[in-house]
Amino acid sequence: MHVETIRYYERLGLIPRPEARSGYRQYPQATVERIRSIKRAQDFGFSLREINELYAMTATSDSSCQAMCAKVEAKVREIETRIAALVELRDELQGMVKRSTKQGPATNCQVYQALRRAT
């Protein structure tokens, strides 16, 4: 992982800033595990802001598993919305290609004509 990424995580408060020893930052194992879990959460589609919110929930006894699951369910709904938009986009692009004669100059192509209409 890039050192600038780790420093960015520090600035965001996702990980604690370690003490520098001999000019080097040495991170405890717990911080290394936290960085791995941040990357895993990013793999699940969470933004750093959302990850910070999830971790903040674990820092207090006020937050519940139910509240954390509600945040994850909201992420699932967001992903489903994006999937639906991508499916619609895919279908539109496939339709453009299907309607095209695939002959003649590019300026006469259905794809080009559709892109020109969009602007």
C-alpha positions in Angstrom: 0.0 0.0 0.0 1.2 3.5 -0.8 2.5 5.6 2.1 0.3 8.5 1.0 -2.8 6.3 1.3 -1.9 5.4 4.8 -1.2 9.0 5.7 -4.6 9.9 4.1 -6.3 7.3 6.3 -4.6 9.0 9.3 -5.8 12.4 8.3 -9.4 11.1 8.0 -9.1 9.5 11.4 -9.6 5.9 10.0 -6.3 4.8 11.7 -4.3 6.3 14.5 -1.1 8.1 13.8 1.8 6.0 15.2 4.8 7.2 17.1 7.8 7.7 14.8 10.8 5.7 15.8 14.2 6.4 14.2 12.4 8.5 11.6 10.0 5.7 10.6 6.4 5.1 11.5 5.8 1.7 13.0 2.3 0.5 13.0 1.0 -2.0 15.5 -0.7 -5.2 14.3 -4.1 -3.8 15.2 -3.6 -0.9 12.8 -2.4 -3.2 10.0 -5.6 -5.3 10.5 -7.6 -2.1 10.4 -6.1 -1.1 7.1 -6.9 -4.6 5.7 -10.5 -4.2 6.9 -10.7 -0.8 5.3 -9.6 -2.2 2.0 -12.1 -5.1 2.4 -14.9 -2.6 3.1 -13.9 -0.7 -0.1 -14.1 -4.0 -2.0 -17.7 -4.1 -0.8 -18.3 -0.7 -2.3 -18.2 1.5 0.8 -16.6 4.9 0.5 -14.1 6.0 3.1 -16.7 8.3 4.6 -19.1 5.4 5.0 -16.3 3.2 6.4 -15.5 5.9 8.9 -19.2 6.0 9.9 -19.2 2.2 10.4 -16.1 2.3 12.6 -17.6 5.2 14.6 -20.5 3.0 15.4 -18.2 0.5 17.0 -16.5 3.2 19.2 -19.6 3.8 21.3 -21.9 1.5 23.2 -24.9 3.4 21.8 -24.8 1.8 18.4 -26.3 -1.5 17.7 -25.8 -4.3 15.3 -29.3 -3.4 13.9 -28.1 0.1 13.2 -25.0 -1.2 11.4 -27.1 -3.7 9.4 -29.3 -0.8 8.4 -26.3 1.0 6.9 -25.4 -2.1 5.0 -28.9 -2.5 3.7 -28.8 1.1 2.5 -25.6 0.2 0.6 -27.3 -2.8 -0.9 -30.2 -0.6 -2.2 -27.7 1.9 -3.6 -25.9 -1.0 -5.4 -29.2 -2.3 -6.8 -30.1 1.2 -8.1 -26.7 1.4 -9.8 -27.1 -2.1 -11.3 -30.5 -1.1 -12.7 -29.0 2.0 -14.3 -26.2 0.0 -15.8 -28.6 -2.6 -17.2 -30.6 0.2 -18.8 -27.4 1.7 -20.2 -26.2 -1.7 -21.5 -29.6 -2.2 -23.2 -29.5 1.2 -24.8 -26.0 0.6 -26.2 -26.9 -2.8 -27.5 -29.9 -1.3 -29.2 -27.8 1.3 -30.9 -25.5 -1.4 -32.2 -28.4 -3.6 -33.3 -30.0 -0.7 -35.2 -26.8 0.1 -37.0 -26.2 -1.2 -40.5 -22.5 -1.5 -39.7 -21.8 -0.1 -43.2 -20.6 3.2 -44.6 -18.7 6.0 -42.9 -18.6 6.4 -39.2 -20.5 9.7 -39.4 -23.6 7.7 -40.8 -23.4 5.1 -38.0 -26.4 4.8 -35.6 -24.0 4.9 -32.7 -22.5 8.2 -33.9 -25.9 9.7 -34.6 -27.2 8.7 -31.1 -24.1 10.3 -29.5 -24.7 13.5 -31.5 -28.3 13.7 -30.3 -27.2 13.4 -26.7 -25.1 16.6 -26.9 
